[in-house]
Amino acid sequence: MPRGTTSNGLREYLLREAEDFRNQYGHLGAKVYDELSKPVQLLASGEVVQLRRYQLPDDHYARNAGQPHDVLILDAANVLHLEG
């Protein structure tokens, strides 16, 4: 099954990506680490998150369904919506 297409798979994928990014650049300072922790905390707690289409996994069905910078919303039920 493609990455990010199971019921919780997209949130898990985005969480791993956010954690990896924080771990790569968080060493630059406490403020940087704190800022990079915000998306990690939102994703880990199941909150609504805003993302861009280009952040979806390459094999996600919605990846090429619009413009790369389209704003998408992942709701608390892990359903992906186009903002607006």
Contacts in CASP RR format, 6 or more apart in sequence:
PFRMAT RR
TARGET T0000
AUTHOR 0000-0000-0000
METHOD contacts of the structure
MODEL  1
MPRGTTSNGLREYLLREAEDFRNQYGHLGAKVYDELSKPVQLLASGEVVQ
LRRYQLPDDHYARNAGQPHDVLILDAANVLHLEG
2 57 0 8 1.000
2 59 0 8 1.000
2 60 0 8 1.000
2 61 0 8 1.000
3 9 0 8 1.000
3 13 0 8 1.000
3 57 0 8 1.000
3 59 0 8 1.000
3 60 0 8 1.000
4 10 0 8 1.000
4 12 0 8 1.000
4 13 0 8 1.000
4 56 0 8 1.000
4 57 0 8 1.000
4 60 0 8 1.000
5 59 0 8 1.000
5 60 0 8 1.000
5 61 0 8 1.000
7 78 0 8 1.000
8 78 0 8 1.000
9 78 0 8 1.000
10 56 0 8 1.000
10 57 0 8 1.000
10 60 0 8 1.000
10 74 0 8 1.000
10 78 0 8 1.000
10 80 0 8 1.000
11 43 0 8 1.000
11 46 0 8 1.000
11 74 0 8 1.000
11 78 0 8 1.000
13 57 0 8 1.000
14 39 0 8 1.000
14 43 0 8 1.000
14 49 0 8 1.000
14 51 0 8 1.000
14 55 0 8 1.000
14 74 0 8 1.000
15 40 0 8 1.000
15 43 0 8 1.000
15 44 0 8 1.000
17 55 0 8 1.000
18 36 0 8 1.000
18 39 0 8 1.000
18 40 0 8 1.000
18 43 0 8 1.000
19 40 0 8 1.000
21 36 0 8 1.000
22 33 0 8 1.000
22 36 0 8 1.000
22 37 0 8 1.000
22 40 0 8 1.000
25 32 0 8 1.000
25 36 0 8 1.000
26 32 0 8 1.000
26 33 0 8 1.000
26 36 0 8 1.000
27 33 0 8 1.000
39 49 0 8 1.000
42 48 0 8 1.000
42 49 0 8 1.000
43 49 0 8 1.000
46 76 0 8 1.000
47 76 0 8 1.000
48 73 0 8 1.000
48 74 0 8 1.000
48 75 0 8 1.000
48 76 0 8 1.000
49 73 0 8 1.000
49 74 0 8 1.000
50 71 0 8 1.000
50 72 0 8 1.000
50 73 0 8 1.000
50 83 0 8 1.000
51 71 0 8 1.000
51 72 0 8 1.000
51 73 0 8 1.000
51 74 0 8 1.000
52 68 0 8 1.000
52 69 0 8 1.000
52 70 0 8 1.000
52 71 0 8 1.000
52 72 0 8 1.000
53 62 0 8 1.000
53 63 0 8 1.000
53 65 0 8 1.000
53 66 0 8 1.000
53 67 0 8 1.000
53 68 0 8 1.000
53 69 0 8 1.000
53 70 0 8 1.000
53 72 0 8 1.000
54 63 0 8 1.000
54 68 0 8 1.000
54 69 0 8 1.000
56 62 0 8 1.000
56 63 0 8 1.000
56 72 0 8 1.000
57 63 0 8 1.000
62 72 0 8 1.000
62 80 0 8 1.000
70 82 0 8 1.000
70 83 0 8 1.000
71 82 0 8 1.000
71 83 0 8 1.000
71 84 0 8 1.000
72 80 0 8 1.000
72 81 0 8 1.000
72 82 0 8 1.000
72 83 0 8 1.000
73 80 0 8 1.000
73 81 0 8 1.000
73 82 0 8 1.000
73 83 0 8 1.000
74 80 0 8 1.000
74 81 0 8 1.000
75 81 0 8 1.000
END
